[in-house]
Amino acid sequence: MANIINVDGRPVLQVLWHLDDVHECAQSRGIDLTDEQANKTLELIAKSHDATIGVNFDVINHSIQAVLTKTWG
């Protein structure tokens, strides 16, 4: 979900991804995640965020796979 908020009187675009989004993305691939795994997925996305790519379903899917295979720190 994206919306515009005001920070110090200036407009800022804010994009929100929720735990439910991660679960839905995983379920669309036939994967059941625990809340802990979904939270770790969000943490990985936040730590490795690349503004030139942004956050999208490909990024979420890649991060889910990394969490499941424990290929991140």
Secondary structure, 3 states (H helix, E strand, C coil): CEEEEEECCEEEEEECCCHHHHHHHHHCCCCCCCHHHHHHHHHHHHHCCCCCCCCCHHHHHHHHHHHHHCCCC
